């Protein structure tokens, strides 16, 4: 009969042998393959890229329609008064008018 110390030493030695064998059989860690984005993630990236320069509500509306797969939201139609204001403002800018001269020109342009 073996002594208690011998039995303990034998148990430790056997455990070490089995642990080594089990460790040797596990495959080496392989690097995980690169994740490919999901279609929704790809759409988000594409919409973000195409929304550069847009801010605030315009960006929100664009992103919403883009992510839904809809075509870009049509440009907001200007009322006749807004169009007239835009045209007069452009003309005043071309003439480089400032101050009172610009005010007078805009008033006359918007009335006529």
Buried (B, 14 or more C-beta within 10 A) or exposed (E): EEEEEEEEEEEEEEEEEEEEEEEEEEEEEEEEEEEEEEEEEEBBEEBEEEBEEEEEEEBEBBBEBBBEEEEEEEEEEEEEEEEBBEEBBEEBEEEEBEEEEBEEBBEEBEEE
